[in-house]
Amino acid sequence: MAAVMSTLDAVGWDDEVARLRRGDPDAVAALVARYQHRLFRYLLRFVHDRSVAEDLFQQTWLKVMERIRTYHPGRSFEAWLFSVAHNTAIDYLRRKRPESLDDPLPSGATKEETLSAGQADALERYLALERSALVASAVAELPAIHREVLTLRFEEDLRLEEIAGVIDAPLSTAKSRLKRALDGLRRRLESRLRAGDLL
């Protein structure tokens, strides 16, 4: 039953994309509703500034509407959408920060933005919040290109092939960038563990 529902859902969203290609404004609203949280979260992780992420979110959807005819229906719409968002964010970072995208950005995320605590008791929630804040802080120290691949892989659950499409790079580059991001994250967390910061 779940497989049937998943297939019907995919067909429904394919129909929304087809309607968007024909210029139907209602299709835009449906697609924005479907992707708004994930796309905004991705942009926020990338640029670390809520107001900038909001602007980039709007710019992304404007570009989607302008460029929808370039979207090939055989490609994953989700990967194409994140590719448009990626290019929009990269353009912003190049204008705003002419230095290398490999340079880390200062962290601006709050604990509340990095974790919505589960239903555990107060101490468990506090410990989970502290751990998540430390991991989020370590991720925030990574270069933008590494934060991006971690977000796409582990928060947006994109496959490596899709990530390669989003960042417009060969699969081998996506794999090595993800490995370097994980290695950098591991080093930062180990450093915090040795310093006694990790609970």
Summary of the structure (lengths in Angstrom):
residues: 199
radius of gyration: 18.3
end to end distance: 42.2
largest distance: 57.4
contacts: 559
relative contact order: 0.10
helix: 76%
strand: 1%
